Amino acid sequence: MRANYKMQRLFVPDDLAPDVEFDAGQQQSHYLLHVLRLGEGAEILVFNGRGGEWSAAIAAKTKRSVRLKVSALQRPQPPLPDLVYCFAPLKQGRLDYLVQKAVEMGAGVLQPVITQHTQVAKPSIDRLRANVVEAAEQCGILAVPQVHEAEKFDRLLIGWDTGRRLIFCDEDASTNNPLAALQAVKEKKLGLLVGPEGGFSDDERKMLRALPFVTAIPLGPRILRADTAAVAALAVMQATVGDW
């Protein structure tokens, strides 16, 4: 069932069931009262990433707070997408964009990876999670992707589930067309690895190419920025071996 894009959606931490009441958070209350200017009785949609999407109405309000009352289930909870998206953190504005697009395009797990050329050694996990929630609210997504703590490149590969095919964007590939390599992938469990602005180092590419569970793909004849490469790789993966 597709999302109702005509109604405002909010992510909430509370358990959801008929007639449950709870107070919206401070920022959410401000948004409902002073940005949307909603009054008592106004209906919105709420979801918590666990129990589907529910209709709710403003049961009471003050100048600074809103109390919501849940009414009926609108969409059941879907499973989390089984796509692990691994990426080298970028500078903040571009990283926000990258995370939002990954959520929109079907990532189920977001895994920051520290490579040799990574410029941002310790991304803010709280900010990443906030961007995930914002993208889910805007795009009708109910299964909110998980965000893991950053992990070093070699530790990621050592601990990788070898039953999950890892596809990495190789700027040094000998061809420009990723379709042949992707069409040869038979596994249903997939991961995607996108490198930093400076690309993978020679040692990192050698390490990746030597692993039997890794597939290298090119992304066309032009050099793409890291955030552009992330969107392009997700799109071609989802269209070829994903859920499109």
C-alpha positions in Angstrom: 0.0 0.0 0.0 1.4 3.4 -1.0 1.8 6.3 1.4 -0.8 9.1 1.7 1.2 12.1 0.6 -1.6 14.6 1.3 -1.3 14.2 5.1 1.6 15.3 7.3 3.6 12.4 8.7 5.6 12.3 12.0 8.0 9.7 13.4 7.3 9.1 17.1 9.0 6.8 19.6 5.7 5.9 21.3 3.9 2.6 21.0 0.9 2.9 18.7 -2.6 1.4 19.2 -6.2 2.6 19.0 -7.1 5.4 21.5 -3.5 5.7 22.7 -2.6 9.3 23.7 0.8 10.8 24.0 2.6 14.2 23.9 4.4 15.2 20.7 8.1 16.2 21.2 9.0 19.9 21.6 10.2 20.4 18.0 7.2 18.4 16.6 4.8 20.4 18.7 6.3 23.7 17.5 6.1 22.4 13.9 2.4 21.4 14.2 1.4 24.5 16.1 3.4 27.3 14.5 4.5 26.1 11.1 1.5 24.0 10.0 -0.9 26.0 12.3 -3.0 22.9 13.0 -5.9 23.2 15.5 -7.6 20.6 17.8 -9.1 17.8 15.8 -6.7 18.1 12.9 -5.5 14.7 11.6 -2.0 13.6 10.8 -0.2 10.3 10.3 2.3 8.8 12.8 4.7 5.9 12.7 7.4 4.5 14.9 9.3 2.1 12.7 7.8 -0.9 14.5 4.0 -1.0 14.3 2.9 0.5 10.9 1.4 3.8 10.2 -1.6 5.2 12.1 -3.9 8.1 11.8 -4.0 10.5 14.8 -5.6 13.7 15.7 -4.7 16.6 17.9 -6.6 15.9 21.1 -5.4 19.0 23.0 -2.9 21.8 22.7 -1.3 24.7 24.6 1.0 27.4 23.2 4.0 25.0 23.4 2.7 21.5 23.4 0.4 19.1 21.4 -1.3 15.9 22.7 -2.1 13.4 20.0 -4.7 10.6 20.0 -4.2 7.6 17.8 -7.2 6.3 15.9 -6.8 3.6 13.2 -4.1 1.7 11.4 -3.6 2.9 7.9 -0.6 0.8 6.7 0.9 -2.4 8.2 4.6 -2.5 9.1 6.8 -3.7 6.2 10.1 -5.5 6.7 13.3 -3.6 6.7 14.9 -3.6 3.3 17.8 -6.1 3.1 20.4 -3.8 1.6 23.4 -2.8 3.6 24.8 0.5 2.4 28.4 1.2 3.3 29.9 4.6 2.6 32.9 6.8 3.5 31.6 9.8 5.4 31.7 13.1 3.5 31.6 16.8 4.6 28.4 17.6 6.4 26.1 19.1 3.8 26.9 16.4 1.2 26.7 13.7 3.8 23.2 14.8 4.8 22.2 14.5 1.1 23.8 11.1 0.7 22.1 9.7 3.8 18.7 11.0 2.7 18.9 9.6 -0.8 20.1 6.2 0.5 17.0 6.0 2.7 14.7 7.0 -0.2 16.3 4.4 -2.5 15.8 1.4 -0.2 18.8 1.0 2.1 18.0 -1.0 5.2 21.3 -0.5 7.1 23.6 2.5 6.9 27.2 1.7 7.7 29.9 4.5 7.7 33.3 3.2 6.7 36.6 4.8 7.4 39.0 4.4 4.4 42.5 5.6 3.8 41.2 8.7 2.0 38.2 9.5 4.2 38.1 13.1 5.2 35.6 12.9 8.1 36.9 10.4 10.6 34.0 10.4 13.0 30.6 11.4 11.7 27.8 12.4 14.1 25.6 9.3 14.4 22.8 11.4 16.0 22.8 13.7 12.9 22.8 10.7 10.6 19.8 9.2 12.4 18.0 12.5 12.3 18.5 12.7 8.5 17.2 9.1 8.2 14.0 10.0 10.2 13.5 13.1 8.1 13.8 11.2 4.9 11.4 8.5 6.1 8.8 11.1 7.1 9.0 12.9 3.8 9.0 9.8 1.6 6.3 7.6 3.1 8.9 5.1 4.5 7.8 3.0 7.5 10.8 0.6 7.9 13.3 3.2 9.3 16.9 2.1 8.3 19.4 1.3 11.1 22.5 3.5 11.5 25.6 1.8 12.7 28.7 3.3 14.3 31.6 4.0 11.9 33.9 1.1 11.2 37.4 0.9 9.7 37.7 -0.5 6.2 39.7 -3.6 7.1 37.5 -4.5 10.0 34.4 -4.2 7.9 35.7 -6.7 5.4 37.0 -9.1 8.1 33.6 -9.2 9.8 31.5 -9.2 6.6 28.8 -11.9 6.2 30.3 -13.8 3.2 26.8 -14.9 2.2 26.0 -11.3 1.4 27.4 -10.1 -2.0 29.3 -6.8 -1.6 29.3 -4.6 -4.6 31.8 -1.8 -4.7 32.1 1.2 -7.0 35.5 0.9 -8.7 36.7 4.1 -10.4 39.6 2.1 -11.9 37.4 -0.5 -13.7 38.3 -1.5 -17.2 34.8 -0.9 -18.6 32.1 1.8 -18.3 29.1 -0.5 -18.1 28.0 -1.9 -14.7 25.2 -4.1 -16.1 27.1 -7.2 -17.0 28.7 -7.5 -13.6 25.4 -6.9 -11.8 23.4 -9.3 -13.9 25.9 -12.0 -12.9 25.0 -11.5 -9.3 22.8 -14.4 -8.0 22.7 -13.6 -4.3 19.6 -12.0 -2.8 21.4 -10.5 0.2 23.4 -7.5 -1.0 25.7 -4.7 0.2 27.0 -1.6 -1.5 30.3 0.1 -0.8 30.9 3.6 -2.0 34.3 5.2 -1.4 35.4 8.8 -0.3 36.0 11.8 -2.4 39.6 10.7 -3.1 38.5 7.2 -4.1 39.8 3.9 -2.7 43.5 3.5 -2.3 45.4 1.0 -4.5 45.7 -1.3 -1.5 42.0 -1.1 -0.7 41.1 -2.0 -4.3 43.5 -4.9 -4.3 42.0 -6.2 -1.0 38.4 -5.9 -2.4 39.2 -7.6 -5.7 40.8 -10.5 -3.9 37.7 -11.4 -1.9 35.3 -14.0 -3.4 32.1 -12.2 -2.1 33.0 -8.9 -3.7 31.9 -7.6 -7.1 33.4 -4.5 -8.7 31.3 -2.2 -10.9 32.0 0.9 -12.8 29.7 3.9 -12.9 30.1 5.1 -16.5 32.7 7.1 -18.4 32.8 10.2 -16.1 34.3 10.7 -12.7 31.5 11.2 -10.2 31.5 13.1 -6.9 31.1 10.7 -4.0 27.5 11.7 -3.3 26.5 11.5 -6.9 28.2 8.1 -7.2 26.2 6.9 -4.2 22.8 7.8 -5.9 23.9 6.4 -9.2 25.1 3.1 -7.7 21.9 2.6 -5.7 19.8 3.3 -8.7 21.5 0.9 -11.1 21.6 -1.8 -8.3 17.9 -1.5 -7.5 17.0 -1.5 -11.2 19.2 -4.6 -12.0 19.2 -6.8 -8.9 17.1 -4.9 -6.3 13.4 -4.3 -5.7 12.5 -2.0 -8.6 
